[in-house]
Amino acid sequence: MRKFRTLVIFLAALMLCAGSLGETASAKDADGDIVIVIDAGHGGHDPGSQAVTGVYEKECNLEIALAMKAELGRYKGVKVYLTRIDDQWLTNTGRAMLAASLKADFLISVHNNSGSASNSGCIAYRSLNSYYSEATNEMCSLITDNLAALGLNNGGVQTRMSTQYDGEDYYTLIGEGVRAGVPSIIVEHCFLSNEGDAALLTNADKTVNKEMAKKMGVADANAVVTYFGLSKRTAAADSQSSVTLEKGSSVALSIPGYAGTDATWYSLDQNTATVDGNGIATAVGTGTTNIVYKLGDGTTGYCTVKVGQPEAVSLTGCIDPTFYENMTDFGAIDLNSAFGFVSYSDGSSVKVTPEITGSLDKSKIGIQDIAIKYGELTGFLRVCNASSPYVPEVTLPQQTDAPAETTADAGTEPETAGENSTDKEQTSGAAAELPGENKDITGKLIKYIVVLLVVLVFGIILFVFENSRRRGRNGRNSRRRYR
């Protein structure tokens, strides 16, 4: 019986260690937070589709994305970043690489659809990739159900396969995202070509209906809340508590022991944080202030809110096009045309012109990640020579401990020259060596060996310990018998 117990303990330890090497997403960054990247589709010179009211899709996408970020900012344990905060454009590869550089747990691309006048409602596209199909399907289902609750037709979760390559995602952003190790989806909130849908999201004066855009953004955010089991950020206004927020984030304040309705709230510095009538304080600028309440009987109290200066956390490079299908075009690349995006701790993203510090091998087939620098930040600019076939690697789930260089080298699908829209097809081909591939395999092998050795040593220690105890008991029993 004791030998059986030892075996059970040993096997439990083995399964525990093996489980740590599984493919379940950890959903945590270095600070233990979930990371969500929200991509407002299109932007800049790429307006997307146009509503029957005249409003461009890029404007609708941005309003929904901003509303989604604001809603998620009310929750603790989550960091939210935007690929763009204004009318800027970045490549699809850049969007995916930005999410990968932030070690995102999900990349959600916000779009609106166009088709015939009779098409209506929401659709969400998941990945065909077997490693990410389940996660992306679940998130898509949650979002479309929430949007349907707003009165939109539910077009459900769909996939779209490449017309050239079996098993490949048609949409570049999804394909490149999952290849970089980030579950990625596209949400088409409604059909701007449909008069009914367009009337919900846009106004006759060619502006976005911000009320409906907010509802759609909240619906998307609530899906993320459900998927990850998030809880709202709260604090007590007990004149002793303090809370630190990033710009744009919120906290729900409560009055200890008070259940009435006559409380009024105000901020001592509205340039640092504002507060609404329900005690929801929102950070708006760097500084420290007190959020004060006052009751009908004159009782007052406060909570201190601190808002830090946003810090640059990531640099991602872009070049258009990213993928080149002949040696002539690839050889003519001008790295001076590259641009970058700096992501900040408050979730904002700013377009910059980086200094290119790396070099480009114009004879190499496949992906190259060129080191770039802006200020104190370093990042990568991805380019690919697709003039000969190659097959990029897929980064598997739960590889959050990999350095940025390894994640960036995971591979992607090409952007065809001249195609800037998210809705374009990917291409791929036969195998070619990718940077860091051998290092990844060796690293995984070493991890498995180390874990196996630890388990074996643990098992030996348990076995010796149990045998020692058994011999001790046998000796004591023997002495009792012969007394």
Disulfide bonds with the S-S distance in Angstrom:
none
